[in-house]
């Protein structure tokens, strides 16, 4: 069986970690895990989603997060990566694709409705720090 690759409608699970090492412990920061339905943003595909297009489970995608463009790059997914953001420096991260599953029509509709209710998906009104 051919492994799934990321395309619509995929439910994608990501493990994202910074590529920096803590100078005190010598360890890299912990990964954050999140899943989302690829390709449902209100403004089309995000730059982050474009970087994941056609990737397969187990692949790593290096990415740079610039604090001034985090919302534009991640849009509705920005709340997932805000814990990595620093106000004065870009951060280098690796997004590891943990799992890809086909999303059901119901999951897609539910996720899209959630975005519609909350604007960009981050709650809007400046609550995420993106606006």
Order of alpha helices (4+ residues) and beta strands (2+ residues): beta-beta-alpha-beta-alpha-alpha-beta-alpha
